[in-house]
């Protein structure tokens, strides 16, 4: 995996603003993506790197794809024509896979963004990761699990409608409904033992002797365990906001080891009690 790549969580949480930006290729399956997500999609991808290549694949002679035209012009996305040679066969998927492999060997890219809800891209995602590239997947909630876990990080596109300011979209697009969940309460977190275990184990994995763990490595550890984890699904914009809302954790700006500043860190509260008892 490229050393240039940022953490799988936004820069606000990782405190790595000075890191060089990875070069990413965006490959969109027009048959499996909604043009209404495009602004939110590009904003999301901008958190992880710069979109050096932006392509979208489909049969542009089909009137069903006509709604994409304005979005492609406004965002500089290159449409790739792929005729549907035979009914029932998806030639678009094949074209995307072939082009992706060409880009893997011909361009110096750090990662790929595959926008589709189709399980046909599962092996492609695995192959790209085997080559040391980071793979970001984007798809609907019904995306098959094998494709989701084959990606380094998977973002469900329902939250991308919201980032566009989706009141009007909610009236016309059923996929947008109920995509802005209220923030979980402290009581809700206490009941969600599976989530608490995920967070606690991820903090413990990267914590120092005092129990403090920098938020960036914690976010990466969480994502390594669960590729589709996202604090926005729990009603929080950032991972730091989510930890602040959970009574079992404390979060503070902790001085760095070299004394050059402070880092945003999180600690499981019971860890401090354990340390006190052992002294």
N, C-alpha and C positions, 0 to 999 in steps of 0.2 A: 504494500500500500504506500502511496506517495507520501513522503515526509512533508509535503506542502499542505496536505489536507487539513482543514479545520476540523474541530470536533463536530459531531453530528447535531449539536445544539447551537442556537444563535450566539453571535459574538457577545451579546450583553451578558450571557451567563458564563461564558468561558474565559472572559478577560484576555483574549488573544487578538486584540485589534491589529497589532503590527504584523501578523503572520501573512506571508505572501498568498495571494489568491489563487486557488486551484483553477485550472482550465477545465470546463465542463462542456459536454455535448448534450443537447436536449433533443430527444427523439420522441415524437408524438404520434400515436395511433389515432387518426381522426375518427375512425369508426368506433372507438371506445373512449372518447374524451368529449367533454362539453365545452364549446367555445366560451361559455360564461366563466370558466375557471381561469382563463389565460392570464389575466392581470395578477390574480392571487398566486398563480403558479410561478410566474416569473419573479414576483416579490419573494416567494419562498426560496427559490433556487439562488437568488442573490445573497442569501444568508450563508450559503455554502461555497460560493465561488463565482467566477465570471462565466457567463454563457458564451463560449467562443463559437459554438455551432448550434443553430436552431433550425430543425427540420420537422416537417409534419408530412405524414404519408396517408394517401387515400386516392380514391377515384374521383377526381375533381370534375368529371363530366356528370357525376351524380348530383342531382338537385338537393339531396339531403345534406350535402356539405357546403351549400351556398352560404350559410350563416357564418362560416369561418372567414370569409373574404376580408371583411373590415379589420378583424383582429390580426390577421396575418400582415396586412399592410401597416397597421399601427405599431406592431411590435417587431417587424423585421424578421419574420419567420419564413423560411424557404419551403414552399410547397413542393412535394415530390409526387409526380403523377404515377399511379399504379392502376392499370385497368384490371377489372375483375374478369379474368379470363374464363372462369367456370363458376356456375352457380353452386354455392355451398362450400367453395374453397376460398380461404382468405389469403389472397396474393399480397395484400398490404403487409401482413406479418412477415412473410418471407422476404419482402423487399427491405423492411426495417432491419431484420436480422443480418442480411447480407451487407447492407450499408454500415451497420454497427461494427461488424468484424473488419470491414475495410478501414474504418476510422481508427480502430484499435491499433492496426499495424502501420497506418500512413500518417497519423497525426499524433503529436505529443500531448495527449489528454490525460488529466488526472482522474477523471470520473465521468460517468454517464448517468443521465436522467431519463428513465424510461417511463413514458406516460401512457398507461394502458391498464385495463382491468382483465387482461387476457392471460390465462395460464401458459399460453404458448411461449411466453418470454422467460419462463422459469429457467430453462437450461442456458439461455443467453446470459441472464444475470449471474448465474453460477460461473459461467466461463469467463466473464469479465472480471469477476472477483479473483478467480484463479490466476489471472494475468496481472494482479496487483492494482486494479482500478477500483475505485469506490463506486457503488451503484446505489442511486437514489430511485426508488420506485414511487409512482403516483397513480392511484386508482380509486375506484369506488369501494364502498364498504363490502360489496359482494365479491371483491377480488379473491380468487382462490388462495388458500393459505400457503401452498407451496411457492407461489410467486412472491408473496409477502416476505416469507422467511429467507428466500434466496437473495434478497436485497440487503445491503448494509443498513439502510434506513428506508422505511416505507411510510409515506404520508398519504392519509386518506383525503381525497379531494373535496369532501364535504366541508372541511374547514377553510378551503380556499375560496369558496363562495362568500363566506362571512367576511374575509379580509378585503373583499371588494366593496363592502357596504351593502349587504344583501337584502334590504327590506323589499325592494322592488323585485329582486330575483326570487324571493320566497313566494311571491304571488304567482309567478309564472313557471317556476321550476321545482318539481316535487323533491329533487335531491337536496334542496337547500333547507327544507323544513327541519326544525329541531336540531340544527347543527351548531348552535351557540349555547351549550349546556351551562346551567348555573354552576358556580364554583361549589365544589364539594365542601360540606361542613366538617368540623372536627369529629362529630359523631359518625359521619359517613366514613371517614378514614379509619376510625376504630373498628368498624364492621368489615372493612375490606382488608382482611388479613393477608390475602395473596399479594395485593399491591404493597402493603407495608413491608412484607418480607422481601419483595423485590428491591425496594428503596433501601431498607436496612442492610441487606447483603451487599448492595452496590456501594454504599458508604463504607462499610467495614473493609471491603476489598482494597480500597485505596487510602484508607485513613492512616495517619501517623500514630505514634504511641499514645498521644493525648486524645485520640479519637476524632480529630478534625480531618476532614477530607475536602480538598478543593472541588468546587462545583463543576469545573470543566471535566476533569477525569471521572467524576461521579456520573455526569451525563453520558459520557462515552461508555462507561461500564454498563449503565442501564440499557443503552441502545444495543450493546453487544449481546445482552441477554434477551431483549425483546425489541425486534427491529421496528415495530409499529407503535412503540410507546411515544406518547406526545402529551405534555401537560395540558394542551388546549382541549383535549377530550375530557378533562376533568374540570374545565372552566377557568384555567389559569393561562395567562399569556406566556409566562416564562417558568422554567424549572425552579428558579429561586422563589418565585411567588408561591409555588405549590408547597415547597418545604416550609415556608413561613407559616402556612395554614395548618400544618400538621403538628399537633401538640407534642408528639413523641420526638421531634427533632428541634434543634436550635441552630440558627444560622447567623454568622457574624463575619465581619471583616477582620481576618487574622493576619498579624505581621508575617511577612515572608521570611524564610530561613536566612536569606542573605541581607535582610534589613533594608531592602530597596523599596519597600512599599507594603501594601496590604493585599490580601487575596480573599475573595468571598468563599467562605468554607461552611460546611454543614457537619453536625455531629449528632449522633443518636444520644438522647439525654441519659438513657440508662448506662451508657458507656462511662460517663463522668461519675455516676454513682458507684459503678464497679471499681473504678480507679481509686476513689476515696476509701472504699471498704478495704482495698488491698494495702493501703498505706498505714 
